[in-house]
């Protein structure tokens, strides 16, 4: 005889993505890029690779766009004066996104999750070492 026990499913809180977005948005002003901070949250929701990338990219984009007025008005940062740096970065983002989408289709789902976790671990180790040396 085989018994199958069903574990109760965790109910997702509807506002959980909003809370993470708000917290990472606030943190991004002081920390900078909060990608490693929010990435584990997407893994815990069992999203597929395309959803992880899309949601993380959307969060990062909203976070960075939200910082533009803060840096202009609060810190008096002049983006136009930095065009020599910003234009190559914008071009790099375009090509990185283009090639990243191509590569993403080639990677199996389980391999992506493993690589994502390894990358997060390496980034975390680097940040710890960088801040303690």
C-alpha angles and dihedrals in degrees: 000000000000124000120203114199118198116212115217112260117243111247111228115227109237094222096048095101090047091051093050090047092051094047094046090046092055092043093049091065091060103026102033117221111026097188095119089047096056100033096083089054091063092048091053091058092059094236121169119250096263091050092048092052094043096048094043091048091049092050092049092046093050090046094051094043088050090055094055096079091041092054093044099047104026102035097026091231114173109214093183091060088058097052092120088063099034099052095058089044092052090049090049091052091052095050092040090054093046095050093037090059090051093049092045091061090056097053119084116235097249092046090051092052091049093048090046091053093046091049092050090050093050092048090049092050091048092050092049093048093043092053095045100048 
